[in-house]
């Protein structure tokens, strides 16, 4: 999780109470969208959230309408559809002006301005993000709502942490902590600092963790002192009350002694609880440090394992090539060795965009189809549906993926069937290759697992199960994805979506 995710989390923290209150009244469309998002079906969730946005707006329920629209916006830029995200935000603002009551528009415009600020921060456009923060302040003044003002404070503090302006961020969080402490909302303050520290660790921001932890300890000490003073005052009040009662009733000395002993025992119990709390806090601190070290070691070990496995495979390959590759078991070992090296090289690849080049789509697809033509069964029809146009792709990765899918289709398509390679331009920034066959298909219960490597131990001569995971990882490195079309039931249809 990056520092920008931390920004989003704290901006939403004070809204959780309102969202909980609305949970029971969610529309069917909103519940469907949330379920799709939980299952990772981003496109379905996005489309359904937009429908929920329109449905709520038509019914005059503008707050849930705007929140559904913002959910769809986040799902757009999650997949780098920035232009679509900004267009949806403009549409949300227009709907607010057209349908929301005048007294509620400022609070709703505040939410859209906050979403824009988060997007500009992700795009590293500091000037635009600062401009949106100014808009948020103006909307917050017009809204004149304590909840909106608190949300603004959280958002500003998170923004300053992102820019490394720790003094400003610390001052805002200290202000919030002091306010909640004065209201004796100790649990909310503790949750705020715990979340802040956790997000700093998850984003590997040592500065944020150090700043947050330092302020957390200072606040914890002050709260402990306050609680101790409150306990002492409470004990004093109890003692005074008991003494007054004893004096009024002229109780015996033995009764007075019993009351005092009881109060002392109570004080001892409270002191023991305070000591126990301090011990628990110290254990938590030690455990947090240990967990941080374990996470670091796991990341290092994972990289070393990938490199180690790749080296072993590379060392075994020359020896395996001396064997007779016509033997199925030897051929399977050679293929497995190649797949291991490919998978390891993809996992260890440095971050950054892959290289692309312009290709003629129709010619490219026909050349791929020609390569599998000798492998298909009798009577299998091969079709290419690609326009005469050029496309910007990574030739190596796309060729690897499509050939793997076409070879699988040739293997599983029976006589008299057909195999199709299709290309579609979905939008100005989205293009799609489709490979479909009329084979036996893939059972629905296995579709989620075929892209995951090393799920089962099997005979290598029957395949190592790494082909599709490698293709999936290549698609993701190209800022795209490889999926199975669940709506296609006459065989199997794979969808390779790519972003330009």
Order of alpha helices (4+ residues) and beta strands (2+ residues): alpha-alpha-alpha-alpha-alpha-alpha-alpha-alpha-alpha-alpha-alpha-alpha-alpha-alpha-beta-alpha-beta-beta-alpha-beta-beta-alpha-beta-beta
